[in-house]
């Protein structure tokens, strides 16, 4: 699903909202998640999952063509851990749309 698909779907569910307003709302939500992660925070969406930042240490890799050693700098990467309810929905343990006490 792309951002445009999400905007279209939300606009269809809430026809009284303009597509422009839906786009602004979704952009605000996504920007809030990005800014929180950028500042070292954690974003928890109950029933969905948790977004965090993980740090990867400096390591050494290899160029697959030449076999030459290449230094890979330390870096921060976004990480998502799915919540129990999302895992259960994906695995068919509970029907979609049904509330669970997770």
C-alpha positions, -999 to 999 in steps of 0.1 A, spaced: 0 0 0 13 34 -9 6 67 8 -17 76 -20 -36 43 -15 -40 51 22 -52 86 14 -78 72 -11 -90 45 14 -94 70 42 -112 95 19 -136 67 9 -144 59 45 -148 95 55 -164 111 24 -172 144 42 -134 151 45 -116 165 15 -88 146 1 -65 175 8 -74 174 45 -69 136 47 -35 140 30 -25 167 56 -36 145 85 -17 114 72 14 136 66 12 150 101 10 115 116 39 101 95 60 132 102 53 129 139 65 93 138 97 102 119 105 132 141 100 112 173 124 85 160 149 111 148 150 125 183 157 91 198 121 84 209 99 54 206 64 53 190 40 27 203 6 21 186 -14 -3 208 -25 -34 189 -2 -25 160 34 -24 171 63 -3 182 88 17 162 122 22 177 158 30 166 185 4 168 222 12 166 244 -10 144 281 -12 153 309 -5 129 317 -37 110 336 -50 80 320 -62 49 332 -74 15 326 -62 -20 308 -92 -37 325 -85 -71 361 -81 -59 361 -97 -25 378 -66 -12 372 -57 24 350 -26 30 345 -7 62 309 -2 71 303 27 95 282 25 126 246 37 120 211 40 134 183 21 117 146 21 122 131 -10 137 95 -22 139 82 -49 163 47 -60 155 22 -61 184 4 -93 195 -29 -83 180 -13 -76 146 5 -109 147 -27 -127 156 -46 -110 128 -19 -119 102 -19 -155 114 -57 -158 113 -60 -163 151 -86 -136 153 -109 -123 126 -101 -88 112 -122 -61 129 -128 -80 160 -115 -64 192 -92 -84 213 -79 -78 248 -42 -75 240 
